[in-house]
Amino acid sequence: MKITPNILKKEFIGTQSTISLSNHADIIGLTGKIVNETKNTFSILHKNKVKRIIKNSATFRFKFQDGAIAEINGHLLVGKPEDRLKKKIKRLW
Protein backbone atom coordinates (compact mmCIF):
# COMPACT_ATOMS: atom_id res chain seq x y z
CA MET A 1 0.00 0.00 0.00
CA LYS A 2 1.25 3.45 -0.86
CA ILE A 3 1.15 5.84 2.11
CA THR A 4 -0.83 8.96 1.11
CA PRO A 5 -2.94 11.53 3.00
CA ASN A 6 -5.96 9.34 2.17
CA ILE A 7 -4.74 6.90 4.82
CA LEU A 8 -6.60 9.04 7.35
CA LYS A 9 -9.84 7.90 5.72
CA LYS A 10 -9.10 4.21 6.34
CA GLU A 11 -10.98 2.01 8.76
CA PHE A 12 -8.75 1.41 11.80
CA ILE A 13 -10.86 -1.18 13.66
CA GLY A 14 -9.09 -4.53 13.40
CA THR A 15 -5.71 -2.92 12.72
CA GLN A 16 -2.64 -3.73 14.81
CA SER A 17 -1.46 -0.60 16.62
CA THR A 18 1.45 0.50 18.81
CA ILE A 19 1.70 3.76 20.70
CA SER A 20 5.05 5.27 19.79
CA LEU A 21 4.78 8.66 21.53
CA SER A 22 2.44 9.99 24.19
CA ASN A 23 2.00 12.65 26.84
CA HIS A 24 1.50 9.74 29.28
CA ALA A 25 4.73 7.76 29.66
CA ASP A 26 2.98 4.64 30.98
CA ILE A 27 1.19 3.91 27.66
CA ILE A 28 4.21 4.27 25.35
CA GLY A 29 4.84 0.90 23.73
CA LEU A 30 1.33 -0.40 24.34
CA THR A 31 0.52 -2.77 21.48
CA GLY A 32 -2.70 -4.43 20.44
CA LYS A 33 -5.58 -4.65 18.02
CA ILE A 34 -8.03 -1.74 17.77
CA VAL A 35 -11.46 -3.05 18.72
CA ASN A 36 -13.48 0.19 18.86
CA GLU A 37 -13.20 3.81 17.85
CA THR A 38 -15.08 6.86 19.07
CA LYS A 39 -14.69 10.55 18.30
CA ASN A 40 -11.82 11.02 20.76
CA THR A 41 -10.59 7.53 21.69
CA PHE A 42 -9.34 4.21 20.39
CA SER A 43 -10.05 1.04 22.37
CA ILE A 44 -7.08 -1.30 22.07
CA LEU A 45 -7.12 -4.97 23.09
CA HIS A 46 -3.82 -5.39 24.99
CA LYS A 47 -3.11 -8.66 26.87
CA ASN A 48 -6.82 -9.59 26.92
CA LYS A 49 -7.79 -6.22 28.45
CA VAL A 50 -9.33 -3.29 26.61
CA LYS A 51 -7.43 -0.03 27.08
CA ARG A 52 -8.97 3.29 26.00
CA ILE A 53 -6.42 5.68 24.54
CA ILE A 54 -7.16 9.35 23.89
CA LYS A 55 -6.31 10.06 20.24
CA ASN A 56 -5.14 13.62 20.83
CA SER A 57 -2.48 12.59 23.36
CA ALA A 58 -0.63 9.94 21.37
CA THR A 59 1.14 9.07 18.13
CA PHE A 60 0.08 5.70 16.74
CA ARG A 61 2.02 3.25 14.57
CA PHE A 62 -0.43 1.18 12.53
CA LYS A 63 0.40 -2.08 10.77
CA PHE A 64 -2.16 -2.74 8.06
CA GLN A 65 -3.14 -6.17 6.73
CA ASP A 66 -1.10 -5.73 3.55
CA GLY A 67 2.05 -5.19 5.66
CA ALA A 68 2.25 -1.40 5.31
CA ILE A 69 3.28 0.50 8.43
CA ALA A 70 2.29 4.13 9.03
CA GLU A 71 2.89 6.40 11.99
CA ILE A 72 0.13 8.98 12.47
CA ASN A 73 -0.22 11.74 15.03
CA GLY A 74 -3.47 11.24 16.94
CA HIS A 75 -4.67 14.82 16.55
CA LEU A 76 -5.14 14.08 12.81
CA LEU A 77 -7.50 11.22 13.72
CA VAL A 78 -9.78 13.14 16.11
CA GLY A 79 -13.37 13.05 14.93
CA LYS A 80 -16.08 10.52 14.31
CA PRO A 81 -14.91 7.74 11.98
CA GLU A 82 -17.77 8.40 9.56
CA ASP A 83 -16.99 12.13 9.45
CA ARG A 84 -13.32 11.50 8.59
CA LEU A 85 -14.48 10.19 5.21
CA LYS A 86 -16.09 13.54 4.40
CA LYS A 87 -13.21 15.70 5.62
CA LYS A 88 -10.98 17.32 3.02
CA ILE A 89 -7.36 16.54 3.81
CA LYS A 90 -4.52 18.93 3.14
CA ARG A 91 -1.26 17.49 1.95
CA LEU A 92 0.80 16.63 5.04
CA TRP A 93 4.21 16.24 3.41
N, C-alpha and C positions, 0 to 999 in steps of 0.2 A: 504494500500500500504506500502510495506517495503521501507524505505529510504536507498538508495544505491548510489554510485557514478554515476550510470546510470541516475539518476534524472536530471542531467545536459543535457541529450539528449531529454528530454521531450519537448513537445510543450507548450509554456507559454501563447499564445494568448487565451483569454477567461478565464484565471485563475484569481481568486481574489488575490490581492497583497496588502501588507502594507509595507511601508518603515520603518524599525526598527532603522537603523543607517545611518547617512549620514554626509558628510563634510559640507553640507548646512543645518543649523538648521531649516530653514523654511519649509523643505519638510519632516521632521521626523514626522511619524504618518499619512502621506498621504495614503489613502486607496481607492482602486477602482479596476475595472476590466481592465486587459491588453487588449488593442484593436489593437496594432500594435507593431512590434519589428523590429529594424534595427540592424546593426552591433554594434553600440555603445549606443543605447537608447531603452527604453521601452516607449510607449505611454499608459498612464493610464487614464481611464475615471473616473474622480473624481467630483462629484456634477454637472453632465452634462457638464463638461468642460474637454477637453483633455489636460493633462499635460505630457510633455516629460521629462523623467528622464534619466540622464546619468548613464549607468550601472556601470561604474568604480567608481563612487562616492557614492555608496549606498549599503546597505545590505537589501535584500528583504525577506519578510516572505510571502510564497505562501501557499494558502489553495486550495488544489486540489479537484476535484469533488467527490472523494471517501472519503473526510474528512481528509485526511492526511495533515499535516502542516510541512513545511520545511523552514528553514532559510538559505539563500544562499548569500554569498558575491558576489557582482556584478562583480568583476574582473574575476570570474570564468565563467561568462556568456558572456563576451565580445567576439564578433565574429558573423558572419552571422549565422542565425538559421540553415540553411541547412549545413553549415560547421561544426557545433557542433556535428552533427550526425557522421561525419567521424573522429573526433578528438579522439585520445586515451586518456583515463582519468586515471590518477594515483589515487591510493587509498588515500582518503583525511583524513581518521581517522582509 
